[in-house]
Amino acid sequence: MASLSVALDRSPLRMPSRTLLVIAILAVATGLVSLLALGFGAMVVPPGRVAALLVDAVMTGVDPMSTDALVILQIRLPRLLLGLLVGAALAVSGAIMQGLFRNPLADPGLVGVSSGAALAAAVTIVLGDTLLAPVFGKLPFAVLPVGAFGGGLVTTLALYLIATREGRTSIATMLLAGIALGALTGAFMGFLSFASDDRQLRDLTFWSLGSLGGATWTKVQAVAPLVLPVLLATPFLARGLNALTLGEAEAFHLGVPVQRVKAAAILLVAVAVGASVAAAGVIGFVGIVVPHVLRMAVGANHRLLLPASALLGAALLVAADIVARTVVAPAELPIGTLTAAIGAPFFLWLLLSRHRSAPA
């Protein structure tokens, strides 16, 4: 009955007090991590000075020749905003995919965005220098995120067309096709890595490990118009995803437009993850770990799970970035390495716990 009442709730914006409390706690935690990210680094800036700089930047302007102003406003602030956007996008996408597949082990990469974006990036890095450079000249590095975003969307569209028959999308078919397509793109990336020179191989490897090191205001301005509308739209998927936990037939009889919910969910995930991968490279396990931790802590109601995932995902990625740029300073670890080091053991623990709890 509890699941049925959640599924029948038609108001995605009205939240009970417990939900608001959880959101408030996560919002405060995200704010504290953000303040730490702005002040902590090779040059430590006190929190009071950080707050004063931000207020001055909004109200009166800041002297561009001030060292701490340049560090905070031109280096750390765009990096922070990009980390918040990418972390929120990956975590929300994971929550959507787990609701859509009705499986807590589902990942945004299952819809082919990550593999398609990775292949497009490899093509841009390798073939852009060897085949296109003689015709168009050396391609600017800004072409890489554009190619990755386009590759992710094209791959997702291909998977959607493969899995859709007579106006109905088979989630099982999409899962299997996504696995096959991931293996195929991995093979092509292997060929491209073999054909690349040392510089191309370094670029490809660094991009595939994920990093916020290349964050600029231009990247933030390119990613925000794609990710923010997705984050604002996801609460309206909550009722449909709640109903899908009962099964597609049951959701249909509850009045949920199942096919439209599936199509909208896949499109939103493709846009959010495509933009994130294009801007920061491949960052794994955020989409698995964050929504599953929240599901165990606060339940499976997507009215709470989706906004909570956005906040926790943003905070987690920013915290990982703080560690990535300080633990081996002045060098910098790829952030995808850290998230994999944390996420992979958690994933194994999750598999083992599910195996132990399964009936004999």
N, C-alpha and C positions, 0 to 999 in steps of 0.2 A: 504493500500500500504506500509506503514511503517513496519508493521509486516511481509509482504511478502519479502521486501528487506532485513530485518534482517535474515529471514529464509534462503534466498538464498546466504547469505554471506558465502563463502567457506574458508575464511582465519581465523582460530581461534587465530592466533598469532599477526595479524596486528590490532593495536588499534588506534582509533582517539585520538586527543589531549585531549578532555574532559575526556575520559576514563583514559588516562595516568595520568591526574591531580588528579582524584579521587583516583586512586591506590596509587599515591605518597603521598597524604594527609593521607590515611589510613596507609601506611607504616611508615610514620613519627610518627603517633599516636601510632602505635604498638611498635615502638622503644622507645618512651618516657615511655610508660607503662612498658615495659620490664626493662628499667633502674631504674624505681621506684621500681619494684618488687625486683631487686637485692639489692638495698640500704635500703629498708624500712623493719622494723621488730623489734624484741626485741632488736637487736643491730643495730643501724642506722649507715650506712656507707655512707659518702659523695659521690656524683656522680663522682667527680674527682678521688677519690680513687678507686671506682668501675671500672672506665674506665682504670685506670693505672694497676689494677690487671688483667683485661682481656687482655690488651696488653702484659703485662709481661708473662701471661700464654701461649700466642701464640708465642711470640718472644723469650723469654729467660728462661721461667720457673719461678715458684714462690716458696718461702720458705714454705714447708708444715707445719711448726710449727707456722706460722703467724696466729693469731686468725681470723682476718678478711678475710684472704685468704681461710682458711678452711670453714668459714661460706659461703662465696660467691661461691667458686668453687666446694665445695663438698655437700652443702645443697641447696642453693638457685638457682644456675645455672641449675642443672638437673631438679629441680622443675619447673623453668621457661620454659625450653625447652619442658618438658612434657606438661605443660599447653598450650604452643603455638601449639604443635602438636594436642592435643586433641581438643582444641577449634576450630582450623582450620578444622579438620576432621568432627566434628559435624556440623559446620555451612555449609560447602560445601555439606555434605550429605543432610542437610535439603533443600538447594537450588536445588539439583538434584531431590529429591523426590517431591518437590513442582512443578518443571517443568514436571516431569514424570506423576504425577497425575493431572496436570493442576489445582491445588488447593493450595492456599496460606496457608491453614491450615494443609497441609501434614507434617509429621514428620518422621525422620529416623526410629523411632520405628515401623512404619507401615510395614516394611519388616521383622519384627520378630527378628531382631538382638538383641535388648535390652532384650526382654523377654526370648529369648533362652539363651543369655549369663547369665542373672540373674538366670535362673533355673540351668544351668550347674554349676554356682558358688555355689549355695545352695547345690547341690548334692556333690560338692567337699568338702565343709566345713563340712557338716553333715555326709554323708556316708563315707567320707574319714577317719573320726575318728572312726566310729562305725563298719564298715564292712571291710575296707581295712587295717586299722592299725594293726589288729592282724596278717595279712598275710605279709604286706610289711613294717610294722613299721609306726611310725608317719610320715605323708606326709609333705614335706616342703611347706611353704606358697607360694613358687614360682609356685606350681602346680595350684593355683587358677586362675591366669590370663590365663594360657594355657587352662584350662578347660573352662573358660568363652569364650575365643576366639573360641574354637572348637564348643561349644554349639551354639554360634551366627551364625556361618557359616552353621552348620547342619540345624538349624531352617530355615534360609533363603533359603537353597537349597530345603527343603521340601515345603516351600511356593511357590517357583518358579515352582516346578514340579506339584503342585496342580493347579496352575493358567495357565499352558501351555498345550494347546491342539492343535495337528496338526501343531506344529511349531509356534504357535502364543500365546503370553502371554496376558491374560486378566487382565488389571490393576484393574478393579472393583472386579474381583474374588480374586486377591491378597489382596486387601484392606479388604474384608470381611473375608477371611481366616486368615489374620493377626490379626484382632480383636478377632476372635474365639480362635486362638492359644495363644494370649496374656491372655485371660481369663483362658484358660486351664493351662498355665504355672503358672499363679497366684494361681490357686487352688493347684497345686503341691507344690509351694513354701509355701503355708499355711500349708500343711501337714508336710513338712520338718521343718518349724519353730516350729510346735507343737511337733515334735519328737526330737528337738535339746535340748542340755543342755544350761546352762546360758552362758558359754564361746562361744559356737557355735552360739547362738542367737545374742550375742554382735558382733561377727565377721560378721555375715550375715547382721545385721542391719547397721553396719558401712559401709560395702562395698556397700550396696544398696543405701546409701545416697550420695555416691560419694565423693572423696577426692584426692588431690594431695600430701597428707602428706607422702605417701610411695614412693615418687619419688626418684629414684636412677639412676646412670649412666647406670646400667644394664637394667632398664626399658626403658630408653631413647633409648638405642641401640637396644632393641627388638621392640619398637614401630616405630621408624623412618623408617626402611626398608619397613614397611607396609604402613605407612601413606604418606610418601613423594612421592612414585610412583603414588599413587592415586591423590594427589594434582597436580602432573605434567600431569597426563592423563586427568583430568577433562576438561581443555579448549577444547579438541578435541570432547567433547560431546556438546559443545555450539550450534553448528549449528543444530544438531538433536533435542535438547531440544527446541530451538527457533521454529523449524518447527512443533514440536508436539503441540505448543500452538494453532496452526490452526486446529488441529485434526489429527488423525492417517491417515485417508484417504488422506487428503490434503498433509501431510508430505510425504506419499508414492509417490504421484504424483509429488512432488518436487524432487524426486530422493533420498530421505533419506531412508536408510535401517532400517526401524522402529524396526523390531524385534531385530536386532543387537544392536541398540541404547538402547532399553529397557534392554536387557540382560547385556550389559556392564554397564549401570547405576546401576542396581541391584547388580552386582558383586562388583563394586567399593564402593558402600555404605556399603555392607556387610563387606568388608575388613576394611574400615576406621572406621566404628562404632564398629565392633567387636574388633579391636585393642584398640580403645579408652575405651570402656567399660571394657575390660580386664585389662587395666592399671590403670584406675582411678575410676572404678565403674560406676554406673548409674547416669549421669548428664543430667537432662531434660531441655527442653525449649530453649536451645541454637540453636538447629536446626530449631525451629519455628520462634523465635524472630529475629535473625540476618538477614536471607535472606528476611524476610517480610519487615523489616525496610528499608533495602537497596532497595528493589523493589519499595517501596513508594518514596524513595529519588532520585534514579537514573534510575528507569525504569526496564523493565523486560528482557532486552537483556542479555543473559547468558554469552556472551563474557566479559561483565563487572561484572555481578552479581556473577559469580563463584570465580574469584580471589578476588573481594572485600569482599565476604563472608568469605573467608579464613582469610583475614587480620583482619576484624572486629570480627570474632569469636575468633581468637587467642587473640586479645586485650581484649575482654569482659571477657573471662575466666580467664586470668591473673589478670585483675582488680578485679574480684570476689574473686580470691584466695588471693589477698592482704587483702581484707576486712575479709575473712574467718579466716586468721591466725593472725589478729591484733585486731579485734573488741572485742574479749573476751580473749585476751592474759593473761596468757600464755596458756590457752586452745585454741582449734581450732574448728570452726564450720565446719560441712560437707559442701562442696562447692555446692553439689546438693540442699541443703536447700536454699542457697542464690539464685541460679538460678531459683528455683521454686518460691521463694517469689517475684522475679522480673517478671518472665515469666508468671506466672498464671494470675496476674491482667492484663498484656498486652494481653494475650490470650482472657480473658473475654471482654476486651475493643474491641478487634478485632471482636469478635462474635457480640457484640452489634452494632458496627458501620456497619458491613455488613448487619445486620438485618434492621437497619434504612435506609440504602441506597437501600435495595431490593424493587422492585415495589410491591405495594399492591395487 
